[in-house]
Amino acid sequence: MRIQKQYGHGRWRKLKGHAKVKLQSGSIRIAEIHWCEAHGIGKKKMKIKVFGLKI
């Protein structure tokens, strides 16, 4: 896996969640966030996938 070559061996998992994201325009939206995570290494490769409601 490409991420193991970059950050080291571990049990890598693809995870997702929701968060409030502040855009460059200043508006705040709820977005679906995807990332990869391994025990002892932490969260890497965070991506915003889907924008939701404008707050």
C-alpha positions, -999 to +999 in steps of 0.1 A: +000+000+000+013+035-009+006+049+025+028+023+042+058+033+021+053+070+031+045+067+068+056+032+079+040-001+086+009-004+107-027-015+106-040+012+083-077+019+082-098+042+060-122+062+082-148+089+077-166+114+099-184+148+098-169+181+108-175+219+106-151+233+079-143+270+075-138+279+038-115+306+025-146+327+017-153+327+055-184+306+054-187+275+076-202+242+063-206+207+075-185+183+055-178+146+052-141+140+060-122+109+049-087+100+063-063+071+069-052+062+104-028+037+121-022+030+157+009+048+169+012+069+137-021+089+137-043+105+111-029+111+077-042+121+042-073+140+053-097+149+024-130+167+023-154+146+002-189+160+005-202+194+015-234+196+034-254+223+051-243+259+052-242+272+088 
